[in-house]
Amino acid sequence: MEWRADQPIYRQIAEVIASRIADSSLLEGTSIPSVRQLASDFRVNHLTVNKAYQSLIEEEVLCTKRGVGVFVCEGAQAKLQQSLRRTFFEVDLPYIYYKAQRLGINSRQLCDRFAQWEQE
């Protein structure tokens, strides 16, 4: 994993986990790797992974079962997808719109491209 300098590593780890839940790579109710296992996999300090887990627990995406481990909460996927959609419509799409506008690309051209991708 290559870490970006624009964001703390624990946030990037939380994003990786959240993305895996949102795209169904990690299913609700399933356990996730231990803090130490994930720290070893990502080659980071276990406290960094712990902080990522804690942030997702606070967001009610992950749940702990004392003595058993950390699990994906029920409803986590819907919650994450809703949040990702909101970010897309409030942040990503306006950026794309203004960039297309600066490049002289109109909405018809964008729609045509979307339709082309849907057919592929």
C-alpha positions in Angstrom: 0.0 0.0 0.0 1.3 3.4 -0.9 0.3 6.1 1.5 -0.7 9.6 0.4 0.8 12.6 2.2 -2.5 14.6 2.1 -4.2 12.5 4.8 -3.3 10.6 8.0 -2.5 6.9 7.4 -5.2 5.8 9.9 -7.8 7.7 7.8 -6.6 6.0 4.6 -6.8 2.6 6.3 -10.4 3.5 7.5 -11.2 4.5 3.9 -9.9 1.1 2.5 -12.0 -0.8 5.0 -15.1 1.4 4.3 -14.6 0.9 0.6 -14.5 -2.9 1.0 -17.7 -2.7 3.0 -19.4 -0.4 0.5 -18.6 -2.7 -2.5 -19.5 -5.9 -0.6 -15.9 -7.2 -0.4 -16.5 -7.2 3.4 -20.1 -8.3 4.3 -22.1 -7.2 7.2 -21.8 -9.5 10.2 -18.4 -10.8 9.2 -15.3 -10.4 11.3 -12.4 -8.3 10.1 -8.7 -9.0 10.6 -7.3 -8.3 14.0 -5.5 -5.0 14.6 -2.1 -6.7 14.7 -2.8 -8.8 11.5 -3.9 -5.7 9.5 -0.9 -3.7 10.9 1.4 -6.5 9.7 -0.4 -6.6 6.3 -0.1 -2.8 5.8 3.3 -2.6 7.5 2.2 0.1 9.9 2.1 0.5 13.7 -0.7 -1.4 15.3 -1.8 1.8 17.1 -2.4 3.3 13.6 -4.8 0.5 12.7 -6.4 0.7 16.1 -7.1 4.3 15.5 -8.7 3.5 12.1 -10.9 0.8 13.7 -11.9 3.2 16.5 -13.0 5.8 14.0 -15.1 3.2 12.2 -16.6 2.0 15.5 -17.5 5.6 16.4 -19.2 5.9 12.9 -21.1 2.6 13.7 -19.6 0.9 10.7 -17.7 -1.6 12.8 -18.8 -3.3 16.0 -16.8 -5.1 18.7 -17.8 -8.3 20.4 -15.9 -8.5 23.6 -13.4 -11.4 23.5 -14.4 -12.3 19.9 -13.2 -9.5 17.7 -14.3 -6.7 15.4 -17.2 -7.2 13.0 -18.9 -5.2 10.2 -22.1 -3.8 11.7 -25.5 -4.6 10.3 -26.6 -1.7 8.1 -23.0 -0.5 7.5 -23.1 -0.9 3.8 -26.2 1.2 3.3 -24.8 3.9 5.6 -21.5 4.0 3.7 -23.2 4.0 0.3 -25.4 6.9 1.4 -22.4 8.8 2.6 -20.4 8.1 -0.6 -23.4 9.2 -2.7 -23.7 12.4 -0.8 -20.0 13.1 -1.2 -20.3 12.3 -4.9 -23.2 14.7 -5.5 -21.9 17.5 -3.2 -18.1 17.4 -3.9 -17.1 15.2 -6.9 -19.9 16.1 -9.4 -19.6 19.9 -9.0 -15.9 19.6 -9.5 -16.5 17.5 -12.7 -19.2 19.9 -13.9 -17.0 23.0 -13.5 -14.0 21.3 -15.1 -16.2 20.2 -18.1 -17.5 23.7 -18.3 -13.9 25.1 -18.5 -13.1 22.6 -21.2 -16.1 23.4 -23.3 -17.8 20.0 -22.7 -21.6 20.3 -22.5 -24.0 18.1 -20.6 -25.1 16.3 -23.8 -21.5 15.2 -24.4 -21.2 14.0 -20.8 -24.5 12.1 -21.1 -23.5 10.5 -24.4 -20.2 9.3 -22.8 -22.1 7.9 -19.8 -24.5 6.0 -22.2 -21.5 4.7 -24.2 -19.9 3.3 -21.0 -23.2 1.7 -19.9 -23.2 -0.2 -23.2 -19.7 -1.6 -22.8 
